Amino acid sequence: MQKQMRRWELSAFGRENLKLKDVPIPAFGDDEVLVKVNAVALNYRDQDVIAGNLGPLTWPATLASDMSGTVVRTGNSVKEFAVGNRVLSTFFPEWKDGRPLGSGRQAYYQALGGHYPGVLSEYAVFPAAWLTKGPSSLDEAEASTLPCAGLTAWFALVELGHLSNGQTVLIEGTGGVALFGAQIAKAKGATVILVSGSDEKLERAKALGIADFVINRNHEDWVEKVYDITADRGVDHVLEVVGGPHLAKALAAVTPGGHISMIGVLEGNHLSASVGPLLLKGPVIQGIAVGHHRAQNDLVKAVDELELKPIIDARYSLSDLPQALEHLNRGAFGKIVIDLSL
């Protein structure tokens, strides 16, 4: 086996400090596995990590959290995986099940590609307990999109939202989480209303069969359109990826007793809305920070059973990471993936 590998390293905050280096393949311990990384899905969070918006890092830092790979070596005490198994990374590797970790004083945010080293390299070492098995029905690039975007949508709609057949789901945007949410909702028998500012992206979603109704927010009052579509009832679930004062629109659109999943902060970290609809409608407003290990296992099984196919806007080689990040900045329809076979 080769002794060297390529790995992207960030030596200080700022895109200009991101370099592709030749480094030794890391050693692994008794409870660890050595994984050949096959594909890495990028997230908007990775841009924030590079910019220094998510706190301190240990230098040099390796970016990205979402990986599909193949086990090539196992430690002596590893029982969960064997050489040749497909595995996925987990975003929060220590969160196994139940409530989020941390305390009232200190929220938990110990994720790969930040607090822990990331996966933008040809090989990576993980404790075996940090991984899940990968799906059998997807290729490597598709599988790599599950640990963050896929799990976030699943956790919001299924794990916490208990989505059921016949309900109505409002999806904002056409990024990775949004399109996963639309696909999961359709697979579960829900009606999907998709809101975006791009006619072209809305038409693509309609053509893929993942949206029953589409609304261009730049052309009409989308809340009023939601009332028209639902005969004034409102929607059962809102995937709220905008944040800030936009919460008020989610509260207007949701049906009494419905669910609003807070996922994004595109319009700011401070939420604002009138208390009236909150008191009178009594919705569940739930913060979604990806999900836990057990839910990822559930998602992997569902992907195979429901035949879900993640939507990838573009695939780039490992050396083309800068171009992939530029594409991410422009806005993707679905996911951007680093495919190490290219």
C-alpha positions in Angstrom: 0.0 0.0 0.0 1.2 3.5 -0.8 2.6 5.6 2.1 1.7 9.1 0.9 -1.6 10.8 0.2 -3.0 14.2 -0.8 -4.9 16.3 1.7 -6.3 19.8 1.6 -5.0 21.8 4.6 -6.0 25.2 5.9 -3.0 27.0 7.6 -4.9 30.1 8.6 -8.4 31.6 8.0 -9.0 32.7 4.4 -9.3 30.9 1.1 -5.8 32.0 0.1 -4.4 29.7 3.0 -6.0 26.5 1.6 -3.4 24.3 0.0 -3.3 20.7 -1.4 -0.4 18.9 0.3 1.4 15.5 0.1 1.4 14.0 3.5 1.9 10.5 5.1 -1.1 8.3 5.3 -2.1 8.4 9.0 -1.6 5.4 11.4 -4.7 3.9 13.1 -5.3 2.4 16.6 -7.0 -0.7 17.8 -10.5 0.8 17.8 -10.0 2.7 14.5 -10.3 2.1 10.8 -8.4 3.5 7.9 -10.8 4.6 5.1 -10.1 5.3 1.5 -12.1 8.4 0.8 -14.1 8.1 -2.4 -16.3 11.2 -2.4 -16.8 14.3 -0.2 -20.0 16.5 -0.3 -19.5 20.1 0.4 -21.7 22.3 2.6 -22.1 26.0 3.0 -20.7 25.5 6.5 -17.3 24.7 4.9 -17.2 28.3 3.6 -17.9 29.6 7.1 -15.1 27.4 8.5 -12.6 28.8 6.0 -13.7 32.4 6.7 -13.3 31.9 10.5 -17.0 32.4 11.3 -17.3 29.2 13.4 -14.6 29.6 15.9 -11.0 28.5 16.4 -9.3 25.6 14.6 -6.2 23.5 15.2 -3.7 24.3 12.5 -3.3 22.9 9.9 -7.0 22.1 9.6 -8.7 19.7 7.2 -12.1 20.7 6.0 -15.4 19.0 5.3 -17.6 16.6 7.2 -19.4 14.4 4.7 -17.7 11.4 3.2 -18.4 8.1 1.5 -15.4 5.7 1.6 -14.1 2.2 1.7 -12.5 0.5 4.7 -9.0 -0.6 3.8 -7.6 -1.5 7.3 -9.2 -2.2 10.7 -7.8 -2.1 14.2 -7.6 -5.3 16.3 -10.7 -4.5 18.3 -12.9 -3.4 15.5 -16.0 -5.6 15.1 -18.4 -3.3 13.3 -16.7 -3.1 9.9 -14.5 -5.3 7.7 -12.1 -4.4 4.9 -14.1 -3.6 1.8 -17.2 -2.2 3.6 -18.7 1.1 2.4 -18.9 3.6 5.2 -20.2 7.1 5.8 -18.8 9.7 8.2 -21.1 11.3 10.8 -21.4 15.0 11.3 -21.5 14.9 15.1 -19.6 11.7 15.7 -20.3 11.5 19.5 -24.0 12.0 19.3 -25.4 8.5 19.2 -29.1 9.0 19.9 -31.6 11.0 22.0 -31.3 14.6 22.8 -28.5 16.8 21.6 -25.4 16.7 23.6 -24.1 19.6 25.8 -25.8 21.5 28.6 -27.9 24.6 29.2 -24.7 26.6 29.6 -22.7 25.1 26.7 -24.3 24.0 23.5 -22.4 21.1 21.8 -20.8 21.7 18.4 -18.0 19.2 18.0 -18.2 18.3 14.4 -15.9 16.9 11.7 -14.2 19.5 9.6 -14.1 21.9 12.5 -13.5 20.7 16.1 -12.3 17.4 14.6 -10.2 16.9 11.4 -12.3 16.8 8.3 -12.4 14.4 5.3 -10.9 16.3 2.3 -8.1 13.8 1.8 -7.4 10.6 0.0 -7.4 8.6 3.2 -8.7 9.2 6.7 -8.7 7.5 10.1 -11.8 7.3 12.3 -12.8 5.5 15.5 -15.1 2.8 14.1 -17.9 4.1 16.4 -17.9 7.3 14.4 -19.1 5.7 11.2 -22.2 4.1 9.8 -22.6 1.7 6.9 -23.3 3.3 3.5 -26.3 2.6 1.3 -26.1 -0.1 -1.4 -28.3 1.7 -4.0 -26.2 4.9 -4.5 -22.9 5.6 -6.1 -20.1 7.1 -4.0 -20.8 10.7 -4.7 -24.5 10.3 -4.0 -23.8 8.5 -0.8 -21.5 11.3 0.4 -24.4 13.7 0.5 -26.2 11.9 3.3 -24.3 12.8 6.5 -25.3 16.5 6.6 -27.9 17.6 4.0 -29.7 14.3 3.9 -29.7 13.8 7.6 -30.8 17.3 8.4 -33.9 17.0 6.2 -34.6 13.5 7.5 -34.2 14.6 11.1 -36.6 17.6 10.6 -39.3 15.8 8.7 -39.2 12.2 9.9 -37.3 11.9 13.2 -38.8 14.9 14.9 -41.6 15.9 12.6 -43.2 12.5 12.2 -44.2 13.3 8.6 -47.1 11.2 7.4 -48.9 10.5 4.2 -51.3 13.3 3.0 -49.6 16.1 4.8 -48.3 19.3 3.1 -44.7 20.4 3.3 -43.3 23.9 2.4 -39.7 23.9 1.3 -37.7 27.1 0.9 -34.9 27.1 -1.7 -33.2 24.6 -3.9 -30.0 23.8 -2.0 -29.0 20.4 -0.7 -31.2 20.3 2.4 -34.2 21.7 0.6 -34.1 19.2 -2.3 -33.6 16.3 0.1 -36.6 17.5 2.1 -38.7 17.6 -1.1 -37.6 14.1 -2.1 -38.2 12.7 1.4 -41.6 14.4 1.6 -42.7 13.0 -1.8 -41.5 9.5 -0.9 -43.6 9.7 2.3 -46.7 10.6 0.4 -46.8 14.3 1.2 -47.7 17.3 -1.0 -44.7 19.5 -1.6 -44.8 23.3 -2.1 -41.4 24.7 -3.2 -40.5 28.4 -3.0 -37.5 29.9 -4.8 -36.4 33.1 -6.5 -35.4 31.3 -9.7 -37.9 30.2 -12.3 -35.2 28.0 -13.9 -34.6 26.1 -10.6 -38.3 25.8 -9.9 -38.9 24.3 -13.4 -36.0 21.8 -12.8 -37.6 20.7 -9.5 -41.0 20.3 -11.2 -39.5 18.3 -14.0 -37.8 16.0 -11.5 -41.2 15.3 -9.9 -40.2 16.5 -6.4 -42.6 19.5 -6.2 -46.4 19.5 -6.6 -46.5 23.3 -6.6 -43.8 25.9 -7.2 -43.8 29.6 -6.2 -41.4 32.3 -7.3 -41.1 34.6 -4.3 -40.0 37.5 -6.5 -43.2 37.4 -8.5 -45.9 37.0 -5.9 -46.7 37.0 -2.1 -45.8 33.3 -1.5 -47.7 33.1 1.8 -50.9 34.2 0.0 -50.2 31.6 -2.7 -49.8 29.0 0.0 -53.3 29.9 1.3 -54.7 29.6 -2.2 -53.1 26.1 -2.7 -54.2 24.8 0.7 -57.6 26.4 0.7 -56.5 28.7 3.7 -55.5 25.7 5.8 -51.8 26.3 5.7 -49.0 23.7 5.7 -48.2 21.0 8.1 -44.4 21.4 7.9 -42.0 24.3 7.0 -38.3 23.7 6.3 -37.2 27.2 7.3 -33.7 27.8 5.8 -33.7 31.6 5.8 -33.9 32.6 9.4 -34.0 36.1 10.9 -37.2 38.0 10.4 -38.3 35.4 7.8 -39.6 33.3 10.7 -42.7 35.6 10.6 -43.6 34.2 7.1 -43.2 30.6 8.3 -45.5 31.3 11.2 -48.0 32.8 8.7 -47.9 29.8 6.4 -48.0 27.0 9.0 -51.3 25.4 10.0 -52.3 25.4 13.7 -50.3 22.7 15.5 -47.9 22.3 12.6 -44.1 22.1 12.6 -41.5 24.7 11.7 -37.9 23.4 11.4 -35.3 26.1 11.9 -32.3 25.1 9.8 -30.8 28.2 8.1 -29.5 31.6 9.1 -29.3 33.3 5.7 -31.0 36.5 7.0 -29.3 36.6 10.4 -28.9 34.7 13.6 -31.6 36.6 15.5 -35.1 35.4 14.9 -38.1 37.8 15.0 -41.8 37.4 14.5 -45.1 38.5 16.1 -46.0 36.5 19.2 -49.7 36.5 18.1 -49.5 33.7 15.5 -47.2 31.7 17.8 -49.7 31.8 20.7 -52.8 31.2 18.7 -51.5 28.6 16.2 -49.4 26.7 18.8 -46.9 25.3 16.3 -43.8 23.3 17.2 -40.7 25.3 16.3 -37.7 23.0 16.4 -34.1 23.8 15.9 -32.3 21.3 13.6 -28.6 20.8 14.0 -28.1 17.8 11.6 -28.9 14.6 13.6 -27.5 11.7 15.5 -25.9 8.3 14.6 -29.0 6.2 15.0 -31.0 8.5 12.7 -28.3 8.3 10.1 -28.6 4.5 10.1 -32.4 4.9 9.7 -31.8 7.3 6.8 -29.5 4.9 5.0 -32.1 2.1 5.2 -34.8 4.5 4.0 -32.7 5.6 1.0 -32.4 2.0 -0.1 -36.0 1.1 0.6 -37.5 4.3 -0.9 -35.0 4.4 -3.8 -34.1 8.0 -3.1 -31.5 9.5 -5.4 -29.7 12.6 -4.1 -29.5 15.5 -6.6 -25.9 16.5 -7.5 -25.4 19.7 -9.3 -21.7 19.1 -10.2 -18.8 16.8 -9.4 -15.2 18.1 -9.1 -11.9 16.4 -8.7 -9.9 16.7 -5.5 -7.5 19.2 -7.1 -10.4 21.4 -8.3 -11.7 22.2 -4.8 -11.3 26.0 -5.4 -13.7 25.8 -8.4 -16.1 23.7 -6.3 -16.1 26.3 -3.6 -16.8 29.1 -6.2 -19.8 27.0 -7.5 -21.0 26.7 -3.9 -20.8 30.5 -3.5 -22.9 31.0 -6.6 -25.6 28.7 -5.3 -26.1 25.0 -6.2 -29.2 23.1 -7.3 -28.7 20.3 -4.8 -25.2 19.2 -3.9 -21.6 19.9 -4.9 -19.4 16.8 -4.5 -15.6 16.2 -4.7 -15.3 12.9 -6.5 -11.9 11.4 -5.9 -12.3 9.1 -8.9 -12.0 12.1 -11.2 
